[in-house]
Amino acid sequence: MGPEFSAVTELAGDDVSPEQIERNCHRYVWASNHCHDRDVIEVACGTGQGLGLLMKVARSVRAGDYDEKIQAKAQEVYGERIVIDQVDAQDLPYEDDSANVVILFEAMYYLPAPDRFVEECKRVLRPGGSVLIANSNKDLSDFHPSPFSHTYHGTVELRRLFEQHGFTVALFGYFSCQTRGFRQWLLKTAKIIASRCGLIPRTMAGKKILKRLVFGRLAAMPDELSVEDCPYVEPISVSADVPDKEHKVIYCIATLGG
């Protein structure tokens, strides 16, 4: 029996901070820009908050999640609009050359063997297809790993991982820590201290209590995100030669044979 990812995942209906909704929405709006008229697979889709945005622009969307409880909740939200499978990212149940885009957001670090995921992407993608990745930035001073995580990939590691499997890589940063003002600096400092003292909760329930203390009033994560849920700005192109020390989120576009 695998880990209970529902304990560490932002599910539809959960009380979350405004920043979490903004970041969740931003990555799906960003992905939508690369999914127009394409056949798309989202792996580790969670409860499907972003599937509605993808379905508006893609030719087709298939989706799945490893955790049976999360997958069932997503299927309940979407009903007959889309079939959501129980999926292992390292052994995808999809045909060879059947997709133009594979999406994996905030989940690569849960994979025991990320190379197997990349090889599976290579198998299911058509020539010129892309893998879209969003990762929390491990190279920030206040970074704190998620429970159940294995290996985090920053800019340098993402390029190395995909290039050795024949992909070309473009990397971007989002949510700059340097332009968010005194409040963000204060939160970052508090997070560093809490992390070093072992005070950061391991579950979403514990984190919810901490978020109420820090952010005050929380909001429910929507069943389906909309473009109105975030003020979208294009992520900034960043180098893969050195670790990124500025952005909270790293985006990666890995293109097969590009």
MOPE-V955815 format. One record per residue. N is the residue number from 1. PHI is phi in radians with two decimals (* if undefined). Layout:
n=(N/N)
phi=(PHI/PHI)
This chain:
n=(1/2/3/4/5/6/7/8/9/10/11/12/13/14/15/16/17/18/19/20/21/22/23/24/25/26/27/28/29/30/31/32/33/34/35/36/37/38/39/40/41/42/43/44/45/46/47/48/49/50/51/52/53/54/55/56/57/58/59/60/61/62/63/64/65/66/67/68/69/70/71/72/73/74/75/76/77/78/79/80/81/82/83/84/85/86/87/88/89/90/91/92/93/94/95/96/97/98/99/100/101/102/103/104/105/106/107/108/109/110/111/112/113/114/115/116/117/118/119/120/121/122/123/124/125/126/127/128/129/130/131/132/133/134/135/136/137/138/139/140/141/142/143/144/145/146/147/148/149/150/151/152/153/154/155/156/157/158/159/160/161/162/163/164/165/166/167/168/169/170/171/172/173/174/175/176/177/178/179/180/181/182/183/184/185/186/187/188/189/190/191/192/193/194/195/196/197/198/199/200/201/202/203/204/205/206/207/208/209/210/211/212/213/214/215/216/217/218/219/220/221/222/223/224/225/226/227/228/229/230/231/232/233/234/235/236/237/238/239/240/241/242/243/244/245/246/247/248/249/250/251/252/253/254/255/256/257/258)
phi=(*/-1.45/-1.13/-1.51/-1.17/-1.10/-1.36/-2.20/-1.99/-1.36/-1.70/-0.98/1.62/-1.19/-1.33/-2.35/-1.39/-1.00/-1.10/-1.12/-1.14/-1.05/-1.19/-1.09/-1.16/-1.00/-1.18/-1.39/-1.14/-1.01/-1.10/-0.99/-1.14/-1.93/-2.09/-1.06/1.00/-2.08/-1.54/-2.08/-2.11/-1.89/-1.71/1.01/-1.34/1.10/-1.51/1.48/-0.97/-1.72/-1.10/-1.06/-1.11/-1.14/-1.15/-1.24/-2.05/-1.39/-1.24/-2.65/-2.36/-2.07/-2.64/-2.89/-2.48/-1.24/-1.41/-1.09/-1.15/-1.16/-1.05/-1.16/-1.16/-1.10/-1.12/-1.10/-1.16/-1.65/0.97/-1.51/-1.23/-2.77/-1.57/-1.97/-1.64/-1.54/-2.31/-1.72/-1.08/-1.62/-2.68/-1.23/-1.55/-2.05/-1.23/-1.07/0.90/-1.97/-2.49/-1.74/-2.45/-2.07/-2.01/-2.45/-1.92/0.85/-2.58/-1.03/-1.25/-1.54/-1.49/-1.11/-2.35/-1.05/-1.06/-1.15/-1.08/-1.09/-1.12/-1.15/-1.07/-1.04/-1.26/-1.47/-1.43/-1.40/-0.96/1.47/-1.26/-2.27/-1.87/-1.89/-2.13/-2.18/-2.31/-1.07/-1.45/-1.23/-1.62/-1.44/-1.19/-1.78/-1.10/-2.36/-1.20/-1.37/-1.01/1.33/-1.30/-1.94/-2.26/-1.65/-1.99/-1.57/-1.04/-1.11/-1.23/-1.10/-1.08/-1.07/-1.06/-1.38/-1.13/-1.24/-1.90/1.60/-1.72/-1.75/-2.22/-2.14/-2.15/-2.46/-2.04/-2.39/1.19/-1.14/-1.35/-1.60/-2.08/-1.80/1.46/-1.11/-1.05/-1.13/-1.10/-1.13/-1.12/-1.09/-1.10/-1.11/-1.16/-1.06/-1.12/-1.11/-1.14/-1.17/-1.64/1.19/-1.77/-1.42/-1.09/-1.61/-1.91/-1.13/-1.12/-1.17/-1.15/-1.08/-1.08/-1.11/-1.13/-1.10/-1.19/-1.50/-1.72/1.38/-1.19/-1.79/-2.29/-1.33/-1.11/-1.12/-1.06/-2.32/-1.35/-2.28/-1.09/-1.28/-1.41/-2.69/-1.40/-1.24/-2.29/-1.15/-1.14/-1.64/-1.10/-2.24/-1.38/-1.73/-1.41/-2.38/-1.08/-1.45/-1.95/-1.98/-1.79/-1.28/-2.17/-1.92/-1.82/-2.35/-2.00/-1.87/-1.88/-1.36/1.19/-1.40)
